[in-house]
Amino acid sequence: MSELKTPHAGDDMAKDDDVVSLLMRQHGDIRNLFDEVEAAKGEERRDAFRRLVRLLAVHETAEEEVVHPFARKGFPGGEQVVKDRLAEEKAAKETLSALDEMDTDDPKFMPQLLKLRRDVQEHARAEERYEFTHIRRSTDTANLAAMAKAIKAAEAMAPTRPHPGVESGAKNMALGPVAALMDRTKDAVRQAMGKG
């Protein structure tokens, strides 16, 4: 296992003046984190999985609060594009909830993780093809930068753990705390956008 680890969401120092570039980089970080979880064992796997859950929470929440509202109004057919992405996100969240109920050492963990990875990668490809391309064509650089700024601010404010102080793998990753992490991330995105 190499010492090179994917940064926590928001840890990098990239300028990010384009929301599409930011989200595409997050897609790469998510792929890398899946690799880390698959390659690791024990506590390292638990740590990589926590970072993956956090990045997925930040990424999906940012899309729901920043990207989807723009896409609904920003280009023809945007409403259907968002509807399709939300259906994919729901499937991924259901798989994630199954994972959250087990320890990373559970023999059933890896098959569920691989299913989640497939769901997330299909979703990412669809976003890149049907949503991101249209967003970049449908707005100016100032709006792309404003959306990126809101997402970066939310990353910085999002909690790093679902519930601080709850350290056991099973308890820390239970669905309730992940749902709470997503709620707190949503609050952070809204605050960053001045809607809080």
N, C-alpha and C positions, 0 to 999 in steps of 0.2 A: 504494500500500500504506500503510495507516494505521500510526501509531506504536503504537496500542493493541494490545497482545499478550496473549493468554490466559496467565495465570500458570502456572508449573510447579505440578504437584500439590503441595499443601501450602503454597503461598506465600501464599494468602489468609488473612485473619484472622477468617474466619467462626467463630462460636461452635460450631456443629455439635454439638448435643446430640440429634440424631435421625439415625440411620444412613440412613434413606430420603431425607431432605432432602439429606444429603451426597452420596449416590450419584446423585441426580437432578441436582444441580449439576455433578457430574463428567460426566454425560451431556451437559449443555450445553457444558462446556469441551471435551469430545471433538468435538462438532459444530463448535465455533468453530475448533479446531485443524485439522480437515479443511479448513475454509474457508481458513485461513492457508496450509496446504501447497499447496492448489490455486491460490491467488492469487500465491504467491511464485515466485521464480526463483533459481537458483544457490545461493549460501551461505545465503540467507534461507530457501529451501525446505528445505535440509538441516537447518537449525536447527529449523524448525517441525516437520519430520518426526521429529527426535530427541525433541522434547517430546511429540509425539503418541504415539510408541512408549512413552516412559516412563509417560505417563498411562494408556495402555491396559494396560501391565504392572501398574502399581499397582492400577488399578481391577479388572481381572480376577482378580488374585491375591487381593485383599481379598475379592472376592465368593466365590472358591473356599474361602478360609480362614475367613471370618466369616459371610457371608450364607447360603451353601448349607447348611452344617451346621445352622444354625438352621432353615432352611426345611424340611429333610428331616424334622425332628421337630416343628416348631412349628405346623404346620397340616395338615388332612386333604388328601391328594393331593400333599403337599410333595415326596415322593420323585420322583414323575413330573415335576413342575415343574422340579426340579433336573436330572433326566436330560435333559429337552428343552433347558434352557439350556446344559448342557455340550456337547451336540451342536452348538448354534449357535456356541459359543466355539471348538470344534475347527475348524469351517469358517473362522471369521475368522482363527484362528492359522495355518491353511494358506495363506490369501491373504497374510497378513503375512509369512510365511516366504518367499514368492515375491518380495515387495517388498524384503525385507531383502537379497536377493542381487543387487540392481541399484542403480546410482547414481540419485539423484533426477533427474538430467538425462537418463536413458535414455528414449527415446521410448515404451517399454513401461511406464514407471513410472505415468503418469497413468491409463491404463485399469485397471491393477491396483489403484491407489489408490481409484478410483471403485467397483470391485467390493468392496474392503474396507469402504468407507464404507457401501455398501448392506447388507452382512452385519452390520456393527456397529450400524447404525441399526435394523434389524429385530430384532436381539438386544436392544437397549435398550428398544424398545417392548414386547417380550414380557416382559422383566424387570419393567418398570413395571406392566404389566397383571396378570401372573400371579404374580409373586413379591413385589414391594414392597408392593402393596396388602394382601396377606395378612399380611406381616410386621408392618405397622403395626397391623393388627387383632388380631394374635395375641400381643402382648407389651406390657409396660408401658414407661413413659417411661425408667425406670432402665436397662432392658436395651437400649432403642434408643440411649440415650446411651453405654452401655458399648461397644456395637459401633462406634459412630461414633468414640469415643476410640481404639479399637484401630486403626481405619483411618487416622485422622489421624496417629497415632504412626508407623505404617508408612510413610505418605507422607513424613514428615520424615526417616526413616532410609533410604529407598530411594535407591540411587545415581542421580545425574543422568545418567550416561552408562553404556552397557553395559560398556565397558572404558576407564578413564581412560588418556589418552596415545595412544589409537588414533584418529587424527583423520580419516583419509580416509573419505569417505562410504561406499564399498563395504565397506571393512574394518570400520568402526565399526558398520555395520548388518547385518553377517553374522548368520545365524541363531544360531550358537553364542553370540555375545555377548548377543543378545536373550534366549535361553534362560537364560543366566547372570544377566541382569538380573531375569528373573522368579523365578529361584531365590533370588537375594539379597533380592528383595522379599518372597517367601514367608517367608524367615527373619526379616525385619523384622516382618512381621505376627505371626508366632508369638511373637517376643520381646515385642512390644507387648501380646499377650494373655496373657503369662506362661507360654507353652507351650515357649519356646525352651530 
